[in-house]
């Protein structure tokens, strides 16, 4: 009951304070209400401007659903999202996923060291490109990291490295392998490469 009340409080607050955007004006009221609650943190149509909030525009539906379900269950670490996710049904997750999957990603500029990004590209191609292909055509099995805010990427990768997120074991083992074979500076280079796509 508490989470239902929290959900409707958030929905009502978002409705009061967030101006509708063009992409939402053609949606049903239910879709608009659900999606507007995400816009406050994740940006218009899911393209985040906040340093610690991921871009969810263009996110593949299975990954969106997995992220929401894992946060709702408490399997995936989160701050506010774990609490918010508890207020939604799986049907509502589906509605949000359908919307954000169709949105075009807008990558906002962020300060990037070009030399670090150049070195990070080589590391990405060696360690990450199999699942997180950034350049060239791909059938991604996982979400694209290109253009995500660097503080968010750093925090998310550290969650895997430190064993705080058990939801994707392959990420934990891959990143631990990376850390064993590379320096902290290399880790930073990789993050700058992901952030350099703007």
C-alpha positions in Angstrom: 0.0 0.0 0.0 2.8 2.4 0.9 4.5 1.9 -2.5 1.3 2.4 -4.4 0.8 5.7 -2.5 4.4 6.7 -3.3 3.9 5.9 -6.9 0.8 8.0 -7.3 2.4 10.9 -5.3 5.4 10.8 -7.7 3.1 10.6 -10.7 1.0 13.5 -9.6 4.1 15.6 -8.7 5.5 14.9 -12.2 2.3 15.9 -13.8 2.2 19.2 -11.9 5.8 20.2 -12.5 6.9 18.7 -15.8 5.9 20.4 -19.0 4.7 17.9 -21.7 7.2 17.5 -24.6 6.3 17.0 -28.2 7.1 13.2 -28.3 4.7 12.7 -25.4 1.8 14.7 -26.7 0.9 11.9 -29.1 0.9 9.3 -26.3 -2.0 8.1 -24.3 -2.5 9.7 -20.9 -1.2 6.5 -19.2 2.0 6.5 -21.2 2.6 10.2 -20.7 2.1 9.9 -16.9 4.4 6.9 -16.6 7.1 8.4 -18.8 7.0 11.9 -17.3 8.1 10.4 -14.0 11.3 9.2 -15.6 12.0 12.5 -17.4 12.7 14.4 -14.2 15.9 12.5 -13.6 16.6 10.8 -17.0 16.0 13.8 -19.2 13.6 14.5 -22.0 12.8 11.2 -23.8 15.4 9.5 -21.7 18.5 11.4 -22.7 20.1 12.3 -19.4 21.9 15.5 -18.6 22.7 14.5 -15.0 26.2 13.2 -14.2 25.0 10.2 -12.2 21.9 9.3 -14.2 22.1 7.0 -17.2 20.7 7.6 -20.7 17.8 5.2 -21.1 16.7 6.4 -24.6 17.1 3.7 -27.1 17.7 1.1 -24.4 16.9 -2.4 -25.6 13.6 -3.6 -24.1 14.9 -6.8 -22.5 17.6 -4.8 -20.8 15.2 -2.0 -19.6 12.9 -4.7 -18.1 15.8 -6.6 -16.5 17.1 -3.4 -14.9 13.7 -2.4 -13.5 12.9 -5.8 -12.2 16.4 -6.2 -10.6 16.1 -2.8 -8.9 12.6 -3.6 -7.7 13.7 -6.9 -6.2 16.8 -5.3 -4.7 19.2 -7.5 -6.6 20.8 -4.5 -8.4 22.2 -1.7 -6.2 20.5 1.7 -6.6 19.8 4.8 -4.6 16.4 6.2 -5.4 15.5 3.8 -8.3 15.1 0.8 -6.1 12.4 2.5 -4.1 10.7 4.0 -7.1 10.6 0.7 -9.0 8.8 -1.0 -6.2 5.7 1.2 -6.9 5.3 -0.1 -10.5 3.8 -3.3 -11.9 5.4 -5.4 -14.6 2.8 -4.2 -17.1 3.8 -0.6 -16.4 7.5 -1.5 -16.9 6.5 -2.9 -20.3 4.8 0.4 -21.2 7.8 2.4 -20.2 10.2 0.1 -22.0 8.1 0.3 -25.2 8.4 4.1 -25.1 12.1 4.5 -24.3 13.2 1.8 -26.7 11.8 4.0 -29.5 13.5 7.2 -28.5 16.5 8.6 -30.2 19.6 9.0 -28.0 20.8 12.6 -27.5 24.4 12.6 -26.1 25.2 15.8 -24.4 28.8 17.2 -24.3 31.0 16.4 -21.3 34.7 17.2 -20.7 36.8 14.5 -22.1 40.6 14.1 -22.4 41.2 13.2 -26.0 44.4 11.4 -25.4 42.8 9.2 -22.7 39.9 8.5 -25.1 42.3 7.5 -27.8 44.0 5.0 -25.5 40.7 3.9 -24.1 39.5 3.0 -27.6 42.2 0.4 -27.9 41.3 -1.1 -24.5 37.6 -1.1 -25.5 38.4 -3.0 -28.7 40.5 -5.5 -26.8 38.2 -6.1 -23.7 34.7 -4.8 -24.3 33.9 -4.8 -28.0 32.4 -8.3 -28.1 29.3 -7.3 -26.1 29.4 -3.5 -26.1 30.2 -2.7 -29.8 30.3 1.0 -30.3 31.7 1.5 -33.8 30.2 -0.3 -36.8 27.1 -2.5 -37.1 26.2 -4.8 -34.3 23.5 -7.0 -32.8 24.2 -5.9 -29.2 23.5 -8.3 -26.4 24.1 -5.6 -23.9 23.5 -1.9 -23.6 25.6 0.6 -25.5 27.9 2.7 -23.2 28.7 5.3 -25.9 28.0 8.8 -24.5 26.9 7.9 -21.0 28.0 10.3 -18.4 31.5 9.4 -17.1 30.6 9.6 -13.4 27.8 7.1 -14.0 29.9 4.8 -16.0 32.7 4.8 -13.3 30.2 4.1 -10.6 28.4 1.3 -12.5 31.7 -0.4 -13.4 32.9 -0.2 -9.8 29.7 -1.9 -8.7 30.6 -4.9 -10.8 34.3 -4.9 -9.9 33.5 -4.7 -6.1 30.9 -7.5 -6.4 28.0 -5.2 -5.4 25.9 -6.2 -8.4 25.4 -9.9 -8.8 22.9 -9.6 -11.7 25.4 -9.9 -14.5 28.2 -12.4 -13.5 30.0 -12.1 -16.9 30.5 -8.3 -16.3 32.0 -9.0 -12.9 34.5 -11.6 -14.1 35.3 -9.5 -17.3 36.0 -6.4 -15.3 38.1 -8.2 -12.7 40.1 -9.7 -15.5 40.6 -6.1 -16.9 41.7 -4.8 -13.5 44.2 -7.6 -13.0 45.8 -6.9 -16.4 45.7 -3.1 -16.4 46.3 0.0 -14.3 43.9 2.5 -12.7 45.0 4.9 -15.4 43.9 2.4 -18.1 40.5 2.1 -16.3 40.2 5.9 -16.5 41.2 5.8 -20.2 38.4 3.4 -20.9 35.8 5.6 -19.2 37.0 8.6 -21.2 36.6 6.6 -24.4 32.9 5.8 -23.5 32.3 9.5 -22.6 33.9 10.8 -25.8 30.9 9.8 -28.0 28.9 13.1 -28.0 
